[in-house]
Amino acid sequence: MAKPLVAVVGRPNVGKSTFFNRIAGRRISIVEDTPGVTRDRIYADVEWLTHKFTLIDTGGIDPRTDDVLLSQMREQAEIAMETCDVILFFVDGRTGMTADDMDVANMLRRTKKPVLLVVNKMDTPDMSDNIYDFYTLGIGEPIAISSANMLGLGDLLDEIVKLLPQGSTQQEDEEEHVIQVAIVGRPNVGKSSLTNRLLGQNRTMVSDIPGTTRDAIDTEFSQDGIRYNIIDTAGIRRKRTIEDESIERYSIVRSLTAVRRCDVAVIVVDANDGVTEQDTKIAGYVHDEGKAAIVVVNKWDAVEKDTKTLENYKKQVLDDLKFMTYAPVLFISALSGQRVSKVLESVRAVYEQASKRITTGVLNDVLADATTALQPPASGGRRLKIYYATQQGTCPPTFVLFINDETLMHFAYERYLENQFRKAFGFEGTPVRFILRQKQKEN
């Protein structure tokens, strides 16, 4: 299951980012710390007491501002509140309660989400009386912490995990996984038609679940004993064609968020248009997020064909998406149902590839063969040495290479190693990531 989301919100300068950085910077089994889909939201995956969740840092909420930038920050915080499972409402224990705090509290009540009231900057014991004013917010029992001095963070994390939905514990990993599938692409390429066609064929419907937003609707179902969650998203247009304050702008942000929480992205391309510049950008976002992907060329029935049309078209697609040549390319018609059954087959296959684990012994045998066949590069009289490799994670497959000097690793050789790993292990449909670690220095 996708990790639960915990949003950190509050007015400006109450210490939200300090808290976020403390959590993201400590070794509380942090999985990753990456920029979110906008500059105003940042994500970090966290594990605490066998529970896994994603923490979201947001810009400060100024309820009364007319400033454009601050209004956009408020919009971003509202999106975070809309999509999250638990909200951390941060207030400042030094300055005490303000009218803006009350306005934010009123906003949070309307969300109907679980809220923890966090009184930050309680740096010394003699400040304990400052907490009592915040009871008037009517949000619940205030929790005193000091992000700067790292006081009370463990207690706060304990309270967070109590409110997380079921499915956030490590024990759930042993149960059947629901494959999260995001259908993405430009407007009018047939995403919803494909979604409806997939849901209309040979399936046992488990539930229709309203998605985390108005524009990304989740539908969970099973087929051939495998459970899927299809996320139908809003079409993603070019940024310059979208007004900054439009509802569509935030629909697109939600679509990109759907990519981040999926296991496999189905990138839908219109056969009549070919791969456009915007298709390339969407595919690039999927690749950068490390998601398994398939490219689906829809409306194939509308294209005039000869014996080499499909072969030439596929070659052109892969040429246009040079960074994603690992992705399978399917040609379908969502309207007629032509080859639509192949989509879920491919989704299942690439998810299995992205989830694959390679034993360390076999991995290093392939690495040894690769370095023997093509010697690592040298620079300044020193040659790159790769001592050994180990797999750090899956989805995408991520490998740690222990080497003598990171500066000696050339991009072309890293690509060569990726190709050798793909040749040996497959990994069709998924990016492959390498992490370089300098094991020792040569004398």
C-alpha positions in Angstrom: 0.0 0.0 0.0 1.1 3.6 -0.6 2.6 5.2 2.5 0.3 7.4 4.6 0.9 11.1 4.3 1.5 13.4 7.3 1.4 17.2 6.5 3.2 19.8 8.6 1.2 23.0 8.5 0.9 26.3 10.3 1.4 30.0 9.9 4.9 31.2 8.8 7.9 31.1 11.2 6.6 28.6 13.7 9.4 26.1 13.0 7.8 23.7 10.6 10.9 23.3 8.4 13.2 23.0 11.4 11.1 20.1 12.6 11.1 18.6 9.1 14.8 18.9 8.7 15.4 17.4 12.1 13.3 14.3 11.2 14.7 14.0 7.7 18.3 14.6 8.8 18.3 12.0 11.6 18.7 8.3 11.0 15.2 7.3 11.8 15.3 4.9 8.9 14.9 7.6 6.4 14.3 6.1 3.0 14.6 9.3 0.9 14.5 13.1 1.2 13.5 14.5 -2.1 11.9 17.7 -3.5 8.2 17.4 -4.0 6.3 18.4 -7.1 6.5 22.1 -6.3 9.0 24.2 -4.5 6.5 24.8 -1.7 6.2 21.1 -0.6 9.0 18.8 0.3 8.7 15.1 1.1 10.6 12.7 3.3 9.8 9.0 3.8 10.1 8.1 7.5 9.9 4.9 9.5 9.2 4.9 13.2 8.3 1.9 15.4 7.8 -0.3 12.3 5.4 2.3 10.8 6.2 3.9 7.5 4.8 7.3 6.4 5.7 10.2 4.3 6.2 13.6 6.0 5.3 16.7 3.9 6.8 20.1 4.7 4.6 23.1 3.5 4.9 26.8 3.2 3.4 29.0 5.9 -0.3 29.7 5.9 -1.2 33.4 6.0 -5.0 33.4 6.0 -5.4 37.1 5.3 -2.7 37.9 2.8 -3.3 39.2 -0.7 0.3 38.7 -1.7 0.5 36.4 -4.7 3.4 34.3 -3.5 2.0 33.8 0.0 -1.4 33.0 -1.5 0.2 30.3 -3.6 2.0 28.9 -0.6 -1.4 28.8 1.2 -2.9 26.9 -1.8 0.0 24.4 -1.7 -0.6 23.8 2.1 -4.3 23.3 1.4 -3.5 20.7 -1.2 -1.2 18.9 1.3 -4.0 19.0 3.9 -6.5 17.6 1.3 -4.3 14.7 0.3 -2.8 13.7 3.7 -4.0 11.3 6.3 -2.8 13.1 9.5 -2.1 16.9 10.0 0.5 18.3 12.3 -0.6 21.9 13.3 2.4 23.8 14.4 2.2 26.9 16.6 4.9 29.0 18.3 5.3 28.5 22.0 7.5 31.7 22.3 5.1 34.2 20.8 1.9 32.5 22.0 -1.4 32.1 20.2 -2.3 34.6 17.5 -5.4 35.4 15.5 -3.8 33.7 12.5 -3.5 30.5 14.5 -7.2 30.6 15.2 -7.9 31.1 11.5 -5.7 28.1 10.6 -7.4 26.0 13.3 -10.8 26.8 11.7 -9.4 25.7 8.3 -8.2 22.4 9.8 -11.6 21.7 11.4 -13.2 21.8 8.0 -10.8 19.1 6.7 -12.3 16.4 9.0 -8.8 14.9 9.2 -7.0 13.8 12.4 -5.0 16.8 13.7 -2.2 17.0 16.3 -1.6 20.4 17.9 2.2 20.8 18.2 3.6 23.7 20.3 7.1 24.3 19.0 10.0 26.3 20.4 9.3 25.1 24.0 13.1 25.2 24.5 13.3 25.3 28.3 11.3 23.8 31.2 10.3 27.3 32.5 8.3 27.9 29.3 5.8 25.1 30.2 3.0 27.6 31.2 3.0 29.0 27.6 1.2 25.9 26.4 -2.1 26.6 28.2 -3.2 29.4 25.8 -3.4 27.0 23.0 -6.2 25.0 24.5 -8.5 27.7 23.3 -7.9 26.6 19.7 -10.1 23.7 20.4 -7.9 21.3 18.4 -7.1 18.9 21.2 -4.3 18.3 23.7 -1.2 20.4 22.8 2.1 18.5 22.4 5.2 20.5 23.5 8.4 20.1 21.5 11.6 21.9 20.6 12.7 21.1 17.1 15.9 23.2 17.6 16.9 21.3 20.8 15.3 18.0 19.7 13.1 17.8 22.7 9.8 15.8 22.6 10.3 14.6 19.0 10.0 10.9 20.0 6.8 11.5 21.9 5.3 13.4 18.9 6.3 10.5 16.5 4.6 8.1 18.9 1.4 10.1 18.7 1.6 10.3 14.9 1.8 6.6 14.4 -1.3 6.1 16.6 -3.3 8.0 14.0 -1.9 6.4 10.9 -4.4 4.3 8.9 -4.0 0.5 8.9 -1.4 -0.8 6.4 1.5 1.4 7.5 3.3 -1.2 9.4 6.1 -3.5 8.1 3.9 -6.5 8.7 1.7 -5.4 5.9 4.6 -5.9 3.5 4.2 -9.6 3.8 0.6 -9.5 2.7 -0.5 -9.2 -0.9 0.5 -5.9 -2.4 -2.0 -3.8 -4.3 -0.2 -2.6 -7.5 -0.7 1.1 -7.7 -1.1 2.1 -11.4 -1.2 5.8 -12.5 -2.7 6.5 -15.9 -1.0 9.8 -17.1 -0.6 11.9 -20.2 -1.7 15.0 -22.0 -5.4 15.9 -22.1 -7.6 14.0 -24.6 -5.2 11.1 -25.3 -7.7 8.6 -24.0 -6.7 8.1 -20.3 -10.2 7.9 -19.0 -11.3 5.7 -21.9 -8.5 3.3 -21.1 -9.3 3.3 -17.4 -13.0 2.5 -18.1 -12.0 -0.2 -20.5 -9.6 -1.8 -18.0 -12.2 -1.7 -15.3 -14.8 -3.2 -17.6 -13.0 -6.4 -18.5 -13.1 -9.7 -16.5 -12.7 -8.1 -13.1 -14.1 -8.6 -9.6 -14.7 -5.1 -8.2 -13.5 -4.8 -4.6 -14.4 -1.2 -4.0 -14.7 2.2 -5.7 -12.7 4.6 -3.5 -12.9 8.4 -3.9 -9.3 9.4 -4.6 -7.2 11.7 -2.5 -8.3 14.6 -4.8 -11.1 15.6 -7.1 -8.9 15.0 -10.1 -7.2 11.7 -9.3 -9.7 9.0 -8.7 -8.7 5.6 -7.3 -10.5 2.4 -8.2 -9.3 -0.8 -6.6 -10.1 -4.1 -8.3 -8.7 -7.6 -8.9 -8.0 -9.6 -12.1 -6.6 -13.1 -12.3 -6.0 -13.1 -8.6 -3.9 -9.9 -8.6 -5.1 -6.7 -7.0 -4.7 -3.3 -8.7 -5.5 0.3 -7.8 -6.0 2.3 -11.0 -5.4 6.1 -10.5 -7.1 8.1 -13.3 -5.5 11.5 -13.5 -6.1 14.9 -15.0 -4.4 15.7 -18.3 -1.1 17.5 -18.0 -0.7 20.4 -20.3 2.3 22.6 -20.9 3.0 24.9 -18.0 2.9 28.1 -20.0 -0.6 27.4 -21.1 -1.9 27.2 -17.5 -2.8 30.3 -15.5 -1.0 30.4 -12.2 -4.1 30.7 -10.1 -6.3 28.3 -12.1 -7.9 25.2 -10.6 -6.3 23.3 -13.5 -2.8 24.2 -12.1 -3.6 22.4 -8.9 -5.2 19.5 -10.7 -1.9 19.0 -12.5 0.0 19.1 -9.2 -2.3 16.4 -8.0 -1.7 14.3 -11.1 2.1 14.6 -10.5 1.5 13.6 -6.9 -0.3 10.5 -8.2 2.8 9.6 -10.2 4.8 9.8 -7.0 2.6 7.3 -5.1 2.2 4.8 -7.9 4.2 1.6 -8.6 3.7 1.7 -12.3 3.0 4.7 -14.6 1.1 4.1 -17.8 2.1 6.9 -20.1 -0.6 7.3 -22.7 0.4 8.8 -26.1 -2.0 9.8 -28.9 -1.1 7.8 -32.0 -2.2 10.6 -34.3 0.3 13.1 -32.7 3.2 10.8 -31.9 5.5 11.7 -28.9 5.1 15.4 -28.3 7.4 17.7 -26.3 4.9 17.5 -23.4 4.8 13.7 -23.6 8.6 13.8 -23.2 8.3 16.0 -20.2 5.7 13.7 -18.6 7.8 10.7 -19.2 10.8 12.5 -17.9 9.0 13.2 -14.6 8.1 9.5 -14.3 11.7 8.5 -15.0 13.1 11.0 -12.4 10.7 9.7 -9.8 12.2 6.2 -10.4 8.8 4.6 -11.4 8.4 1.6 -13.5 6.6 2.6 -16.7 5.0 1.4 -19.9 4.2 3.6 -22.9 0.8 3.0 -24.4 0.1 4.4 -27.9 -3.6 4.9 -28.0 -6.0 5.4 -31.0 -3.9 3.0 -33.0 -7.0 2.0 -35.0 -7.0 5.6 -36.5 -3.6 5.3 -38.0 -3.1 4.1 -41.6 -0.8 1.2 -41.7 1.4 -1.0 -43.8 3.6 -3.9 -42.9 6.3 -1.8 -41.2 4.2 0.9 -39.6 4.2 -0.6 -36.1 7.9 -1.4 -36.2 8.8 2.1 -37.5 6.5 3.8 -35.0 7.9 1.9 -32.0 11.5 2.8 -33.1 10.4 6.5 -33.3 8.8 6.4 -29.8 12.0 4.9 -28.3 14.1 7.5 -30.2 12.0 10.3 -28.8 12.2 8.9 -25.3 15.9 8.0 -25.3 16.1 8.1 -21.5 13.3 5.5 -21.3 14.3 2.8 -23.8 13.7 0.3 -21.0 9.9 0.8 -21.2 7.7 -1.5 -23.2 5.7 0.1 -25.9 2.1 -1.1 -26.5 -0.2 -0.1 -29.3 -3.9 -0.2 -28.4 -7.3 1.3 -29.1 -9.2 2.1 -25.9 -12.3 2.8 -28.0 -12.5 -0.7 -29.6 -10.6 -2.6 -26.9 -7.9 -3.7 -29.2 -5.0 -5.1 -27.3 -6.1 -3.4 -24.0 -5.8 -6.7 -22.2 -2.0 -6.5 -22.8 -1.8 -3.4 -20.6 -2.4 -5.1 -17.3 -0.2 -8.0 -18.3 2.6 -5.5 -19.0 1.9 -3.6 -15.7 2.3 -6.8 -13.8 5.4 -7.8 -15.6 7.3 -4.5 -15.1 6.2 -4.3 -11.5 7.8 -7.7 -11.0 10.9 -6.5 -12.7 11.0 -3.4 -10.5 10.6 -5.5 -7.4 13.3 -8.0 -8.2 16.1 -8.7 -5.7 19.5 -10.0 -6.8 21.6 -12.0 -4.3 24.9 -10.3 -3.6 26.9 -13.3 -4.9 25.2 -13.4 -8.3 25.4 -9.6 -8.5 29.1 -9.5 -8.0 29.7 -12.4 -10.5 28.0 -10.2 -13.1 30.0 -7.2 -12.0 33.3 -9.1 -12.3 32.4 -10.3 -15.8 31.5 -6.7 -16.8 34.7 -5.1 -15.5 36.8 -7.9 -17.1 35.1 -7.4 -20.5 35.6 -3.6 -20.3 38.1 -2.2 -17.9 37.0 0.7 -15.7 38.1 4.2 -16.8 41.3 5.9 -15.6 42.2 9.5 -15.1 45.4 11.3 -14.0 47.2 8.0 -13.7 44.6 6.4 -11.4 42.1 3.8 -12.4 38.6 3.3 -11.1 38.3 0.2 -8.9 35.0 -1.3 -8.1 35.4 -3.5 -5.0 31.9 -5.0 -4.8 28.2 -4.2 -5.2 25.1 -4.8 -3.2 21.4 -4.2 -3.8 20.1 -1.5 -1.5 16.4 -1.5 -2.6 13.7 -2.1 -5.1 11.2 0.0 -7.1 13.5 1.0 -8.7 16.3 -1.5 -8.3 19.0 0.4 -6.5 22.6 -0.8 -6.2 25.5 0.5 -4.1 28.9 0.3 -5.8 31.8 0.5 -3.4 34.7 2.1 -5.2 38.0 3.7 -4.6 37.3 7.2 -5.9 33.9 8.7 -7.0 35.5 11.2 -9.3 36.9 8.4 -11.5 33.4 7.0 -12.3 32.4 8.2 -15.8 28.8 8.5 -16.8 29.4 6.3 -19.9 30.8 3.5 -17.7 27.9 3.7 -15.3 25.6 3.4 -18.3 27.7 0.4 -19.4 27.2 -1.3 -16.1 23.5 -0.6 -16.2 23.3 -2.3 -19.6 25.2 -5.3 -18.3 22.9 -5.6 -15.3 19.9 -5.4 -17.6 21.3 -8.0 -19.9 21.9 -10.4 -17.0 18.8 -9.6 -14.8 16.2 -8.1 -17.1 14.7 -5.0 -15.3 12.4 -4.3 -18.3 10.2 -1.4 -17.7 12.1 0.1 -14.7 14.9 2.6 -14.2 18.0 1.2 -12.5 19.8 3.4 -9.9 23.4 3.4 -8.7 24.8 4.8 -5.5 28.5 5.3 -5.3 30.3 4.9 -2.0 34.0 5.5 -1.6 35.3 2.5 0.3 39.0 3.6 0.7 41.6 5.8 -0.8 44.7 4.5 -2.6 48.0 5.3 -1.0 
